[in-house]
Amino acid sequence: MRIDAHHHLWRLLPGTGGPRPAARAHDWLDDPTAAAIRRDFTLDDLAPIAAAAGVDRTVLVQVLPDVGETADFLALAAEDAGGLVAGVVGWVDLTDGRTADTLDALRAGPGGERLVGVRHLVQGEADPEWLDRPDVRRGLAAVGEGGLAYDLLTRTHQLPAAIRVVRARPGTTFVLDHVSKPDIASGELEPWASLVRELAAEPNAFCKLSGMVTEADHASWTPADLRPYADVVLDAFGPRRVMFGSDWPVCLLAASYDEVLAAAEAVTAGLTAAERAEVFGGTAARAYRLRESS
């Protein structure tokens, strides 16, 4: 089974088309650099692309810090007759002291059984120690005790706090998104590589081979530009803790879905067939405890 462990969907205001995902304001798309993806992206758009790429299941990841969006994504997954969305990584407020109750409410709603993880847009937090704040730690404890994974959306300078949190909660699965967004365009590896290796030393840490093309030069990147970063991740985590994610449709700023997949296949070409099967399916199924069928 081939799994895309990271993609998004959105519908912009004013609402158009079908009911899901519901139309919401996406202010981040007002940035001029996002013009190419400033439109609706729905499951109907993704399904034929995924099928053509041989992708059987996906993990739909939150876009907005909005619990309503998470409930909407779960309902969408439940209503999806094709069963493409196997899991949802949603958003809850980790700081409000009610994380466990919010998670319980989401699980009790339509599609609640598809909730497999939680994410916060840590990359946008000004405090590099945000993940290690006491209130955030309490929220992360509720996520782990609820049997859910936590996706780490960080940049290099936020990795030290992430490492401390991952060490403090050995029973919780943590998944590093987009290899922590190193500056691939510049070719710089340190201190990113050393910090990623330190994180990977913790057995409860996983990593998504995703989001690299948008950290490279959008106009001129090649798989060779991505390979040094993929090599660090694969060596540090091992294929059984690395998973492919397209980051569609954000990836469209730099590459098509097929180009992202081809690049991931190129940088993993040196692996055995069994190891590639882990990166392109097995790891995601284990980390997120995905069901084999809907």
N, C-alpha and C positions, 0 to 999 in steps of 0.2 A: 504494500500500500504506500503510495506517495502522498506525503502531507506537506502542505504549505503552512508553516507554523506562525505566520505573521502577515496579516493583511488588514485593510480597513475598508469601511463603507461610509458614505455620507450622502445626505440630500440637503441642499441649501435652501434657505428662504428666498423668495416665497415658495411654498411647497408645490411640487409638481409630481405627476405620476402616481404610483401606488402608495400604500400607507407605510411601508417599511423599507429602509429606515425612515423615521419621521423627519420632516424638515426641521433643521435647527440652524441657528446662527453659528458660523465658523469664522470668527474674526481673523484667525491666523491665516486664512486664505486671501485676506485683503492685501497681504504683502505682494509687491510687484513680482517678486521671484517665484511666487506660487501661481502665476497666471495660467500656466499650462494645465493645472489640475483644479481650477476654479469652476467646477461644474459638478453635477450629480454623478455619483458612482454607486451602483446598486448591485445586488446579487445577480440580477439578470445580466448585468454587464460582465461580471466576473465568471459566471458559470461556463460559457463557451470557451473563454480563454483558458481556464483551468483544465477543462476537458481536453482541449487540444494539446495541452502540455503534459497530459497524463497524470494530473493531480486528482487524487480521489477524495481527499478530505482537507479541511482548512481549520485554522484557528483565527477567529475574528477578534481584533484587538481594539480597545477603546480609543477614541480620538479626543473626546472632550471630558473635562472633569465634571461629569454630570451623571448622577445615578439613574436618571431617566433614560439616558442613552443606553446604559447597560441593560436596563429592563427591556428596552426596545430591541436591542440586539439579541437578547435571549429569546424573546417572542418570535423574532424573525427566524432564528435557528430552528425553533420548534415547528414553525409553519413551512419550512423549506422542504418541499416534497422530494427534492433530489438528494437531500441529506448531505449536502456539501459541507456545511458548517458543523464540525464535530464539537467545537468548544468555543467559549467566549472568555476572553480576558477583559474584565470590566473595570470600572472605577468605583471606589467608595471613599469617603472621607476618613482617612486614617487618624485624623487628629481630634475628632469630635467626641471620642469616648463611647460611641455607639456602633463601632464597626461590626461587632458580632451580630447585633440586632439587624443592621442593614443587610448583611450577608444572608441572614435567615429569611428576611423578607424577599430578597431577590430569588432565593432558592425555592420559596413557596409560590412564586409566580410562574406564569407561562414560560416554559423552557428552562426553568431554574436548574434542572439537572445538567444543563450544558455549561454552567459556570465553572470554569476550570482554573481561573487565576484572577489576579488583581494587578493593576498598574496605576502609577501616578506619574505625571509629567515632571519628574525630578530634574530633568535637564533644564527646565525653565526656572527652577528655584535659585534665588540669589545666594542663599546660604549653602556652602559646599558641604556642611555637616547636617543638612536637613534630614537625611535618612536616619541619623543617629540621635535625633531629638527624643526625649522620653515619651512624648505623646505619640510620635510616629512609631516608636518601638512597641508601644501598647497596641496600636492598630495592626502592626505586622504580626504580633503575637496572635491576634484574633484571626488573621488570615491563615497563618500556619496551623492553628488549632482547629480551623475549619476544614483542613485537608486540601487547601488551595495553594497553588504556586503563586509566587510574587515576581512580576517582571520588573527588572531594574533598567529603567531608561535613564542612563547617566552619560556624562562626558568624563574625560580623563580625570579632571580635578575633583570629581565627586566619587571616584573609585575608593579612596581610603575609607570614607565613611561606609560605603557599601561593603567593603571587606570586613569591617568590624561587625556590622549587622549580620552578615552571613555567618560569621564565626559564632556569634552569640545565639543563633537559632539553628543548630545543626539538624533539627527535625523538620525544618521547612525547606521546600524546594524553591530556589531562586534561579531566575532565568535572565541572563544578561542580554538585553536587546541591542541589535545593531553593532555588536562587538564594542560597545561603549563609544561609538562615534569618534574614532581617531581621525587626525587630519591627513587623510589619504592623499589629498591633492598636493600636499607639500612633500609627501614621502616620509614624514617624520614618524619614527617608531617609539622612541622613548620620550617620556616615562611610561607611555601607554603600555608597552609590551611587558615591562616588569610588573606593573600593577595588575594586568590581566593574568599573568602567571601566578601572582600571589592569590588572587581571587580563585583561580582554578584549582589551587591546592586544597580548597574546601570541597569535599565530595558531594555536598548538597547544592553546588553551583553548576548551572548549565549555561550554554551560550548559543545565541541565534546567529547563524551565518546569514546576516540580513543587513539591509540599510547601507551597504558599503558603496554602492554606485553614486549615491547622493552625497557622500563625503569625498568622492574623487572629483576630478575635473569633469563637469557634466558634458562637455562637448568633445573631449578627447580621450576619456578613460579607456583602458583595455583590461582584460583579465590579468595581465602581467602586473598592472598597478595594484590590483587587489591581492595578489598571491602572497606577498610578504605578511600581510595582516591575517589572511586565512591560515597561513602556515603556523603563525604564533598560536592562534586559537586552537587549531587541530592538534598541535603538539601539546599544548598546555592542558586542554580539557579531555582530549581523546575523542574519537568519533562517537562513542556512546553517550557523550554529553554535549554534542554539537548538533544543531538542527537547522535545516534550511527554512528561510522565510523570504517571501518576495518583497514585502513592504509595498505591495500594490495598494492604491494607485500612486503613493508618494514617489515610488521608483520612476514613474513616468517623467519626472523632471529630468532624468538622465538616461533612462533606458526603458525599453518595452519589457513586458512580462517575460517573453521568450528570451530576450537578451540577458536578463537577470538570472534566469534559470540556466542558460548556457554558460554564463560566467561561473556560477556555483559549481556546475559540472566540471568546468575546466580546472578550477582550483582544487577540486577533490579527485582529479583523475588519477593521482598516485595512490589512492586508497584501494583496498581490496573491494570486491563486490559486496561482501558482507558489511564492511565498514561504510560504504556508500549507502547501503540500505538503512543503516542507522541514521545517517545524516539526513536522508531524504524521507524518513518516515518513523523508524523505530524509536529514536530519541524523543521526538515530540509525543508519540503515543504514551511513552512511559512517564515523561516529566509532567504531562498534563492529565494523565490517567484517562485517555480518550477511549471511549467505547468503540468497538469494532464496527458497529452499524447503528443506524438511528432506530 
